[in-house]
Amino acid sequence: MSLERHDDVEDPDMNASTTSGAGSEHRNQIVLAVNCGSSSVRFQVLEYDRGDEGSSRQLARGMIDGVGREASFVADLEGRQTFRQTAYFRDHGAAVRRAIKWVNSTVEDLTEGATRIAAVGHRVVHGGSRFTHPVLINEEVIAAIEALAELAPLHNAPSLAGIHAAREILGDRVPMAAVFDTAFHASMPAYASTYALPHDLAKRHGIRRFGFHGISYQYLLSRYASLTGTPPERASLVAFHLGNGCSAAAMRGGGSIDTSMGFTPLEGLVMGTRSGDLDPAVVLHLARRGGLSLDEVEQALNGRSGLLGLSGLSRDMRDLLDREAEDPQARLAVDVFCYRAEKYLGAYLAALGGADAVIFSGGIGENSPDVRARICEGMGWCGLLIDPERNRTTVGREGWISSAESRIEILVIPSDEESIIGRETAACLRRAEGS
């Protein structure tokens, strides 16, 4: 197959002259939300009414999946057409450039007044202690994100590549905002965010529990509030974001009170290739007795552990569920994954003193009834009961999967991080314009 290639070669159709910035005379505002994952780029194009802060319209959305190899690029103009392409994207910068080219050439005819990208919002995984709210991007912010990249090696670098690519194409006239996964968890109390390390050592090196997937949890809280009519600040929830990266969060009072990921996205649940919780002495043992360098240990824990390491087969839960009947290692990987999640479920129900609902999201959480059932089985002691038929038929869509007798609701809510990125970017711009 001959693939179209997208690398660092400048495309004459993608230059700053095709865009305009925040000074546009149009009342409506087009925001491009960019979400760079470890091997993907998701985006949405959202139109905001400057006269109504709560009013927005999704114009388009898309995903480039498989950055660094043969990738699929799928984009939808809601209710109008679908674009599909197979191409090679060398890196996240090339993927973001292609996405912006598609947006500039396709979306203009859908808008009413505002015809160009007015702002871009970028998901950034690790914001450290400094960034507890979205911020407008400048050189100082970029340098700070780069300094944090070693704490999220699979994520901050792709985000930076996307930021640089968007700035290269759109120029200085288009403002851009960074929306941080860690920001939502800034509300965690000190007893949940503090490691039991010597205080001066932890303070000197900025070591604390930050938490991640915060943009996803912000959406899940907002969507649960909308579905149930419960004010966000009155909801008490345990949520799971289960995909290649996995985490759990306990939410109360409109924010996070605890979450499974910590100083980096390595802590907590078993993930596709990440180990999750681990006795820190294992690292010392591998270095001292195994002869591994610290870089080799880090690569093993981030890239060769989790479902892949346990099974020796695949990081994909679908593959393991298909193979578990005849392969003991596949079965063990699934069992460890579900058991770890069930432990966190029980812990967070205890931390909250009970909950209104348990929410499943992410690729596995939204699409694997079997995994959801295994995590919830044995939780009847606290009144958490799953309905087998509802669970079986709720795949890739919103729905309640708790039984009528359950004292705690169980829901599946597909995450929509891009809508939060867009909303926070628009709000960030409003704050800047009002200052």
Buried (B, 14 or more C-beta within 10 A) or exposed (E): EEEEEBEEEEEEEBBBEBBBBEEBEBEBBBBBBBBBBBBBBBBBBBBBBBEEEEEBBBBBBBBBBBBBEEBEBEBBBEEEEEEEBEBBBBBBBBBBBBBBBBBBEBBBEBBEEBBBBBBBBBBBBBBBEBBBBBBBBEEEBBEBBEEBBEBBBBBBBBBBBBBBBBBBBBBEEBBBBBBBBBBBBBBBEEEBBBEEEEEEEBEEEEBBBBBBBBBBBBBBBBBBBEBEEBEBEEBBBBBBBBBBBBBBBBBBEBBBBBBBBBBBBBBBBBBBBBBBBEEEEEBEEBBEEEEBEEEEBBBBBBBEBBBBBBBEBBBBBEBBBEBBEEBEBBBBBBEBBBEBBBBBBBBBBEBBEEBBBBBBBBBBBBBBBBBBBBBBEEBBEBEBBBBEEBBEEBEEEEBBBBBEEBEBBBBBBBBBBBBBBBBBBBBBBBEEEEE
